Amino acid sequence: MTGICGYIRLDGKPATGDELSPMLEGIKHRGTGKSLECVSGLAALGAQLHREETTDWECSDLGSLSDSRSGITVLLDGEIYK
């Protein structure tokens, strides 16, 4: 299973990949593929992919579902069916 990690800054400072890297290193054993980092504003998300991919991944490639009313976004390793 792919490993997913991340954090949200509550102090108003922007998130950085430097703070995410140790988290990704800690879940390196969760996958045999490459790592993916997505840093935007106050949030940073990372994934250690379970399988080797032949395509270049982007932040939008991680499975997610957002609700515009609540502002909640769910990130998962799987598929979402509506």
Buried (B, 14 or more C-beta within 10 A) or exposed (E): EBBBBBBEBEEEEEBEEEEBBEBBEEBEEBBEBEBBBBBEEBBBBBBBBBEEEEEEBEEEBBBBEEEEEEEEEEBEBEEEEE
